[in-house]
């Protein structure tokens, strides 16, 4: 059988064998040619593309964010630094199932899926896209453990702003927010990138160009799961510059502690150069709440809060000045010589004008009263009389002279308040000014509006004898290694063109407010330091339906009076000037005199101890507590 089979195979003719071999050779040649063409196509025609893809699989970009500059108080205490945090990124090109990855990322980071998907859609597919900053450790652990299931997703350590004082000084320091699309277009020259944080408020915003650290990319070699193996091209961090503030953190803490139960603002200035020693706005904000990106619910809560905690009441709150406006009126009255310093006005408790009768705060009046005592006792009738003689135009001119009705220059977002005049009323209401309106303006009511910052600058100007300074909060800027980059030079806005003799009289009246037997703020007095000041109560609604004064507790909050107190000390060598505004407290300005006293004592390092005798004029003293009547002891109206 074997031989027969072999014989059949061997029976093929040579021609048939040759043709068979030729076909096999042709088929093999075609196979080699197809293989060659394919290799040539991949390596030559598309070599660059696949080489780039290969490199992209091996080389990855990692965002590197340099730390922001540090912020210190006036004594070198650290107020804001940076802490380590974890950021979550996505590289779209490396994701195998982008929709599923985005869905999972949205759920893990508590973000709306539709919003996150839209942001990812607009992102550069080859660049890391920040999903969320400062993710918690559980989220980091989950994605690290399930890295093979989420290609293109990775976490990276980054510096995050950390405010060491928690809620203290929030409106001074400000807060950060992620740069948005419009800002990315507007700030192209500053090299901002998606996910970068920039100052949105306070000194974080005003000094953003100094504080921000540079953001860049480093090239790293990664494995198939995106784990970093080695750095191919590093990026050297370039931290931001450091700020040294004028804020005294101890005074700031003391002010916030004493004022914690009120809404409103406090501003304390150095009257010799305009440096801000403390600035409070209540309700406060916590800057740390914004550092890693505030949650939508928390942001909506802040925006809908009727007390508006995001508003800095010290620079943007606008209030009638009440009787602290009598300081300006006193300067105008004396400098325009409409009344002599020793000229007495009889106060019966009311001032008839036209068809109206304007009441004094004190029923029965103050009797005969001169300039110094008009300030000490805050006599309304005296200033009704003075205002009627001055007229609205001169009152407006002196108001502007002392910086009222215009921003002080501290911050671009600051509001200017309002100084009314005939021209303003014609422009605003298309009506002329009526003389009766001047009477209300004369005691700080009517259309008058000022900010606590303006009030502090006013009393600081009186304290230093006539220089209106531009308030400032940053003393100097230094590099990360301590070199001084910028040092602030105090900036005078103007010198008040009023003689020293007028200043001396007004200052004496303000000293009597605190130290005189009939002063409205005797509770601000200290044993070791002479404090000068002025009370004020700005009325909103004071009459009930019967025409009598309504009790504060019977009124809605928005109709309750504001309380003002401004002060400076020491009298002969002022080192601190303070303005306090209690918003809708229903309390008179004298209620805040003890608070100012405690702040002044704290800053000057003297005991909070009332004097046994109170100075009334150079070289003389008057008995304070014993000689005052019960009525004088409880003056709380102004």
C-alpha positions in Angstrom: 0.0 0.0 0.0 2.8 2.3 0.8 4.5 1.8 -2.4 1.3 2.4 -4.4 0.6 5.7 -2.6 4.0 6.9 -3.1 3.9 6.0 -6.7 0.8 8.2 -7.2 2.5 11.2 -5.6 5.5 10.5 -7.5 3.4 10.3 -10.6 2.9 14.1 -10.8 4.6 15.7 -13.7 7.4 18.2 -13.1 5.2 21.0 -14.7 2.5 20.5 -12.1 5.0 20.7 -9.3 6.6 23.8 -10.8 3.3 25.6 -11.1 2.4 24.7 -7.5 5.7 26.1 -6.2 5.2 29.2 -8.2 1.8 29.9 -6.7 3.2 29.3 -3.2 6.1 31.7 -3.9 3.7 34.3 -5.3 1.4 34.0 -2.2 4.3 34.3 0.1 5.6 37.3 -1.8 2.3 39.0 -1.6 2.2 38.3 2.1 5.6 39.9 2.6 4.6 42.8 0.4 1.4 43.5 2.5 3.4 43.2 5.7 6.1 45.6 4.3 3.4 48.1 3.2 1.7 47.9 6.6 5.0 48.4 8.4 6.0 51.3 6.1 2.6 52.9 6.6 2.8 52.6 10.4 6.5 53.6 10.8 6.9 56.1 8.0 3.6 57.6 7.1 2.1 57.6 10.6 5.3 57.3 12.5 5.0 60.8 14.1 1.5 60.1 15.3 2.1 56.8 16.9 5.4 58.0 18.3 3.5 60.9 20.0 0.9 58.5 21.3 3.5 56.3 22.6 5.2 59.2 24.4 1.9 60.4 25.8 1.3 57.0 27.3 4.7 57.1 28.9 5.1 60.9 29.6 2.4 62.8 31.5 2.0 66.4 32.6 1.4 67.2 36.3 0.2 70.6 37.5 2.4 72.3 40.0 1.0 75.1 42.0 3.4 77.2 44.0 2.3 78.4 47.5 0.8 81.8 48.0 2.7 84.3 50.0 2.2 84.4 53.8 0.3 87.1 55.7 1.6 88.5 59.0 0.1 91.0 61.5 2.0 94.1 62.7 4.0 92.1 65.3 5.0 89.3 62.9 2.3 86.8 64.0 1.3 84.5 61.2 -2.3 85.0 60.1 -2.4 83.0 56.8 -0.1 80.3 55.4 -0.6 77.2 53.3 -1.3 73.5 54.2 -1.0 70.4 52.1 -4.1 69.2 50.4 -5.2 66.6 47.7 -6.5 67.8 44.4 -8.4 65.4 42.0 -7.6 65.6 38.3 -8.9 64.1 35.1 -7.0 63.8 31.7 -9.8 63.2 29.1 -7.6 61.7 26.5 -6.6 58.9 28.9 -10.1 58.0 29.9 -11.6 54.9 28.3 -15.2 55.6 29.4 -15.4 59.3 30.0 -19.2 59.5 30.8 -18.9 56.8 33.5 -15.8 58.4 34.9 -17.5 61.8 35.1 -20.6 60.3 36.7 -18.5 58.6 39.4 -16.4 61.7 40.0 -19.6 63.9 40.4 -21.0 61.5 42.9 -17.8 61.2 44.9 -17.1 64.9 45.0 -20.8 65.9 45.6 -21.1 67.9 42.4 -24.1 68.1 40.0 -23.4 65.7 37.2 -24.7 67.9 34.4 -22.5 70.9 35.5 -19.4 68.7 35.8 -20.0 67.1 32.5 -20.2 70.4 30.8 -17.0 71.7 32.4 -15.2 68.5 31.4 -16.5 68.8 27.8 -14.9 72.2 27.4 -11.6 71.1 28.9 -8.4 70.5 26.9 -8.3 66.7 26.3 -4.5 66.5 26.8 -4.2 68.7 29.9 -5.1 67.8 33.5 -8.5 69.2 34.4 -9.1 70.0 38.1 -12.2 68.1 39.3 -12.1 69.2 42.9 -9.6 70.8 45.2 -9.0 69.6 48.8 -10.8 66.3 48.5 -11.0 64.2 51.7 -8.8 61.3 52.4 -11.6 58.7 51.8 -12.0 60.0 48.2 -8.2 59.9 47.7 -8.0 56.4 49.0 -10.9 55.2 46.8 -9.3 56.5 43.6 -5.9 55.3 44.5 -7.2 51.8 45.2 -9.3 51.7 42.0 -6.8 53.4 39.7 -7.0 50.7 37.0 -10.8 51.2 36.8 -10.5 55.0 36.2 -7.7 55.6 33.7 -7.0 59.3 33.4 -8.0 60.1 37.0 -5.3 60.9 39.5 -4.7 62.8 42.8 -1.9 65.2 43.5 -0.7 67.0 46.6 -1.0 70.8 46.3 -0.7 73.8 48.7 -4.0 75.2 50.0 -4.6 78.5 51.8 -5.0 78.2 55.5 -6.2 81.0 57.8 -4.9 80.4 61.3 -7.2 82.9 62.9 -10.3 81.0 61.8 -13.1 83.6 61.7 -11.0 86.5 63.0 -10.3 89.3 60.6 -12.1 87.6 57.8 -13.2 90.8 56.1 -9.7 92.2 56.3 -7.9 89.1 55.0 -10.6 88.2 52.4 -10.9 84.9 50.7 -10.0 83.0 47.5 -12.1 81.6 44.7 -11.4 79.6 41.5 -10.6 81.7 38.4 -13.6 81.5 36.1 -13.8 81.4 32.3 -14.1 85.1 31.8 -11.2 85.8 34.2 -9.1 83.3 32.3 -9.6 85.3 29.2 -9.1 88.7 30.9 -5.9 87.6 32.8 -4.1 85.8 30.0 -1.0 87.9 30.5 -0.7 86.6 34.1 -0.6 83.0 33.1 -3.7 81.8 35.1 -4.9 78.3 34.4 -8.1 76.3 35.0 -8.3 75.4 38.7 -6.1 78.3 39.9 -7.3 80.2 42.9 -7.2 84.0 43.1 -8.1 86.6 45.6 -11.8 87.6 45.5 -12.0 89.8 48.6 -10.0 91.8 51.1 -6.2 91.9 50.9 -6.2 88.6 49.1 -7.8 90.5 46.2 -6.1 93.9 46.6 -2.6 92.3 46.7 -3.2 89.3 44.4 -0.3 90.2 42.1 2.1 90.0 45.1 0.6 87.0 46.8 0.0 84.5 44.0 2.6 81.8 43.4 3.3 80.7 39.8 1.6 77.7 38.4 3.3 75.4 35.9 3.7 71.8 34.7 6.3 69.1 35.3 6.8 66.2 32.9 6.8 62.8 34.6 7.1 59.2 33.5 4.1 57.1 34.5 3.2 53.4 34.3 0.1 52.0 32.6 -2.0 52.9 35.6 -0.8 56.5 35.7 1.5 56.1 38.7 4.4 58.5 38.7 7.7 56.7 38.2 10.2 59.5 37.8 10.4 63.3 36.9 11.5 63.9 33.4 11.3 67.7 33.4 10.8 69.4 36.8 9.0 72.8 37.5 10.7 74.9 40.1 8.2 76.3 42.5 8.0 80.1 42.7 6.1 81.1 45.9 4.3 84.4 46.2 5.5 87.4 48.2 4.6 87.9 51.9 2.4 90.7 53.3 3.1 92.4 56.6 -0.1 94.1 57.8 -0.7 97.0 60.1 -3.4 95.0 61.9 -2.7 94.3 65.6 -4.0 90.8 66.0 -4.5 91.1 69.7 -6.6 94.3 69.3 -8.5 92.6 66.5 -9.3 89.6 68.7 -10.3 91.9 71.6 -12.6 94.0 69.3 -14.3 90.9 67.9 -14.8 89.4 71.3 -16.4 92.5 72.8 -18.5 93.1 69.7 -19.6 89.5 69.1 -23.3 90.1 70.2 -23.8 93.0 67.7 -24.1 93.6 64.0 -22.1 96.5 62.7 -18.5 97.6 62.4 -15.4 98.8 64.2 -12.5 100.6 62.7 -9.4 101.5 64.7 -6.7 103.7 63.1 -3.3 105.1 64.0 -4.1 108.8 63.7 -0.5 109.7 62.9 -0.4 107.9 59.5 -3.7 106.2 58.8 -2.6 102.6 59.5 -5.6 100.3 60.2 -5.0 98.7 63.6 -8.2 96.7 63.7 -11.3 96.3 61.5 -14.4 94.3 62.5 -17.5 93.6 60.5 -20.3 91.6 62.0 -21.6 89.0 61.2 -18.1 87.6 60.4 -17.0 85.3 57.7 -14.6 82.3 57.8 -12.1 82.6 55.0 -11.3 78.9 55.4 -14.8 78.1 54.2 -13.7 79.3 50.7 -10.2 77.9 50.5 -10.9 74.6 48.9 -14.0 75.8 47.0 -17.2 76.6 48.8 -20.1 74.2 48.4 -23.1 75.5 46.4 -25.4 75.1 49.4 -23.1 77.1 51.7 -22.7 79.8 49.1 -26.5 80.1 48.6 -26.9 80.3 52.4 -24.5 83.2 52.6 -26.1 85.0 49.7 -29.6 84.6 51.1 -28.8 85.6 54.7 -30.7 88.8 55.4 -27.8 90.0 57.6 -25.5 89.9 54.5 -22.4 88.5 56.2 -20.3 88.9 53.0 -20.7 92.7 53.2 -17.9 94.5 55.0 -19.9 96.9 57.1 -16.9 98.9 58.0 -16.2 100.0 54.4 -19.5 99.4 52.6 -22.1 100.0 55.3 -23.7 103.4 54.8 -25.5 104.9 57.8 -26.8 108.3 59.0 -24.0 109.7 61.3 -26.4 111.0 64.0 -24.7 113.3 66.5 -21.1 112.4 65.6 -21.8 114.7 62.6 -21.8 117.6 65.2 -18.0 117.4 65.0 -18.1 118.6 61.5 -20.8 121.2 62.4 -18.7 122.5 65.2 -15.7 123.1 62.8 -18.0 124.8 60.2 -19.7 127.0 62.8 -16.4 128.3 64.3 -14.4 128.6 61.1 -17.2 130.4 59.3 -17.7 132.6 62.5 -21.5 132.3 62.4 -21.2 131.8 66.2 -18.5 132.7 68.8 -17.1 129.8 70.9 -18.4 131.5 74.1 -21.7 132.5 72.6 -24.6 130.7 74.3 -27.8 129.4 72.7 -30.7 128.8 75.0 -32.0 125.3 74.6 -35.6 124.9 75.8 -35.9 121.4 74.4 -37.4 122.4 71.0 -36.6 124.5 67.9 -39.6 125.9 66.1 -39.0 126.3 62.4 -41.7 127.1 59.9 -44.7 124.9 60.6 -42.5 122.3 62.4 -41.0 122.0 65.8 -37.7 120.1 66.0 -37.2 118.5 69.4 -34.0 118.1 71.3 -33.2 114.6 72.6 -33.4 115.9 76.2 -36.9 116.8 77.3 -36.9 120.2 78.9 -33.7 121.1 77.1 -30.1 122.0 78.3 -30.6 125.7 79.1 -27.9 128.2 78.0 -25.1 126.3 76.3 -21.9 127.2 74.5 -19.8 125.4 71.9 -17.8 123.1 74.3 -20.9 122.1 76.2 -22.9 121.7 73.0 -20.5 118.9 72.1 -20.2 117.5 75.7 -24.0 117.3 76.1 -24.8 116.8 72.4 -27.4 119.6 72.4 -29.5 119.3 69.2 -31.0 122.8 69.5 -27.5 124.4 69.4 -26.8 122.7 66.1 -30.3 123.4 64.7 -29.5 127.0 65.3 -26.0 126.7 63.8 -27.2 124.8 60.8 -29.9 127.3 60.0 -27.2 130.0 60.0 -24.7 128.0 57.9 -27.0 126.7 55.2 -26.7 123.4 53.3 -24.0 124.4 50.9 -21.4 125.3 53.6 -22.4 122.2 55.6 -21.7 120.1 52.5 -18.4 121.8 51.8 -17.1 121.1 55.3 -18.4 117.5 55.2 -16.4 116.9 52.0 -13.4 118.7 53.6 -13.3 116.0 56.3 -13.6 113.2 53.8 -17.3 112.4 54.2 -19.4 111.5 51.1 -16.4 109.9 49.3 -14.3 106.7 49.6 -11.3 107.1 51.8 -9.2 105.2 49.2 -8.6 102.1 51.4 -10.2 99.7 49.0 -11.6 99.8 45.4 -14.9 98.2 46.6 -15.4 100.9 49.4 -18.6 102.9 49.3 -18.6 106.7 49.6 -21.7 107.5 51.6 -23.7 110.7 50.8 -23.4 114.4 51.5 -26.6 116.1 50.5 -26.7 119.5 48.8 -29.1 121.6 46.7 -27.4 120.5 43.5 -27.5 116.8 44.5 -31.2 117.0 45.3 -32.1 118.7 42.0 -30.1 116.0 40.2 -31.6 113.1 42.2 -35.2 114.1 42.8 -35.6 117.1 40.4 -36.6 119.2 43.4 -35.0 122.2 45.1 -33.6 122.0 48.6 -35.8 123.3 51.4 -34.4 125.1 54.5 -36.2 122.7 56.8 -34.2 119.9 55.5 -31.0 121.6 56.6 -32.2 121.5 60.2 -32.3 117.6 60.1 -29.0 117.4 58.3 -27.4 119.6 61.1 -27.6 116.8 63.6 -26.6 114.0 61.2 -30.1 112.9 60.1 -31.9 113.5 56.8 -30.0 112.3 53.7 -26.6 112.1 55.4 -24.8 108.7 55.0 -21.3 107.8 56.1 -19.3 104.6 56.6 -17.5 103.5 59.8 -14.2 103.9 57.9 -15.1 107.6 57.2 -16.1 108.1 60.8 -12.8 106.7 62.0 -10.9 108.9 59.6 -12.9 111.9 60.8 -12.0 111.4 64.5 -8.4 110.5 63.6 -8.1 113.8 61.7 -9.4 115.7 64.8 -7.0 113.8 67.0 -3.8 114.6 64.9 -4.7 118.2 64.5 -5.9 118.4 60.9 -4.2 115.9 58.5 -6.6 113.6 56.7 -4.7 110.4 55.9 -5.5 107.7 53.4 -6.1 104.5 55.5 -3.9 101.5 54.6 -3.5 97.9 55.9 -0.3 96.6 54.3 2.9 98.0 55.8 5.3 96.2 53.5 5.7 93.3 51.0 8.7 91.0 51.3 10.0 88.2 49.1 10.1 84.6 50.3 13.7 85.1 51.5 12.8 88.3 53.4 13.9 91.1 50.9 11.7 94.2 51.0 9.9 94.5 47.6 7.5 97.3 48.5 7.1 99.5 51.6 4.0 101.7 52.1 4.6 105.3 52.6 1.8 107.1 54.5 -0.3 109.2 52.1 -2.0 112.4 53.3 -5.2 113.2 51.4 -5.2 116.8 52.5 -4.4 119.2 55.3 -7.6 120.7 56.7 -7.5 124.4 56.1 -8.7 125.4 59.6 -6.6 127.1 62.3 -5.2 125.4 65.4 -7.4 127.6 67.7 -10.5 126.1 66.2 -9.1 122.6 66.6 -8.3 123.3 70.2 -11.9 124.3 71.0 -13.4 121.3 69.2 -10.9 118.9 70.9 -11.8 120.4 74.3 -15.5 119.8 73.6 -14.7 116.1 72.7 -12.7 115.8 75.9 -15.7 117.0 77.9 -17.9 114.4 76.3 -15.9 111.7 78.2 -14.4 113.6 81.1 -16.9 116.4 81.9 -19.6 116.1 84.6 -22.4 116.4 82.0 -20.7 114.5 79.2 -22.7 111.8 77.4 -19.9 109.2 77.4 -18.4 109.3 81.0 -18.3 105.5 80.9 -15.4 105.7 78.4 -13.1 107.5 80.9 -9.9 105.9 82.1 -7.8 106.7 85.2 -4.4 106.8 83.5 -5.3 108.2 80.1 -7.5 111.0 78.9 -10.0 109.7 76.4 -11.9 112.1 74.1 -14.9 111.1 72.0 -18.4 111.7 70.7 -21.6 109.7 70.9 -24.3 109.5 68.3 -27.7 107.8 67.8 -28.9 107.6 64.2 -32.7 107.3 64.2 -34.6 105.3 61.7 -38.2 105.1 63.1 -38.7 106.5 66.6 -42.4 107.2 66.8 -45.3 104.7 67.2 -48.8 105.3 66.1 -49.6 107.4 69.1 -46.8 109.9 68.3 -44.7 108.8 71.2 -41.3 107.2 71.2 -41.4 103.5 70.4 -39.4 101.1 72.5 -36.7 99.3 70.5 -38.0 95.9 71.5 -41.4 96.9 70.0 -39.9 97.6 66.6 -38.7 95.2 63.8 -34.9 95.1 63.7 -34.7 97.2 60.5 -36.5 100.1 62.2 -34.3 100.2 65.3 -31.7 103.0 65.8 -28.0 102.7 65.1 -25.6 103.6 67.8 -22.3 105.4 67.1 -19.3 106.2 69.3 -16.0 107.7 68.1 -13.0 108.3 70.3 -9.2 108.9 70.4 -6.6 108.7 73.1 -4.4 109.9 74.7 -5.6 113.5 74.4 -2.2 115.1 74.2 -0.4 112.4 72.2 -3.0 110.4 70.3 -2.0 106.9 69.3 -5.4 105.3 68.5 -8.7 106.5 67.0 -11.8 104.3 67.0 -15.2 104.4 65.4 -17.9 101.9 66.5 -21.2 101.5 64.7 -23.9 99.2 66.3 -26.3 98.5 63.4 -30.0 98.5 64.3 -29.2 97.7 68.0 -31.8 100.1 69.3 -29.1 101.3 71.7 -27.8 104.8 72.0 -24.2 105.6 71.1 -23.2 105.9 74.8 -23.8 102.2 75.1 -20.7 101.6 73.2 -18.5 103.9 75.3 -17.3 101.1 77.6 -16.4 99.0 74.6 -14.2 101.8 73.2 -12.7 102.3 76.7 -11.7 98.6 76.9 -10.1 98.6 73.4 -8.1 101.8 74.1 -6.9 100.4 77.5 -5.9 97.2 75.8 -4.0 98.8 73.0 -2.2 101.3 75.3 -1.5 98.7 78.0 -3.3 100.6 80.8 -5.7 99.1 83.4 -9.5 99.5 82.7 -10.1 101.7 85.7 -12.4 104.7 85.9 -11.0 107.9 87.2 -11.9 109.3 90.7 -11.8 112.8 89.3 -12.3 113.8 85.7 -10.3 116.5 84.0 -12.5 119.4 82.6 -9.8 121.9 81.5 -6.0 122.2 81.7 -4.9 122.7 85.3 -8.4 122.0 86.7 -10.4 118.9 87.7 -14.0 118.3 88.6 -15.5 115.6 90.8 -17.1 113.1 88.4 -19.2 110.4 90.0 -20.2 112.1 93.2 -21.1 115.5 91.8 -23.2 114.2 88.9 -26.9 113.9 89.3 -28.7 110.7 88.7 -30.1 112.1 85.4 -26.6 113.0 84.2 -25.3 109.6 85.3 -27.7 107.9 83.0 -27.4 109.9 79.8 -28.0 107.3 77.1 -29.7 109.2 74.4 -26.7 110.3 72.4 
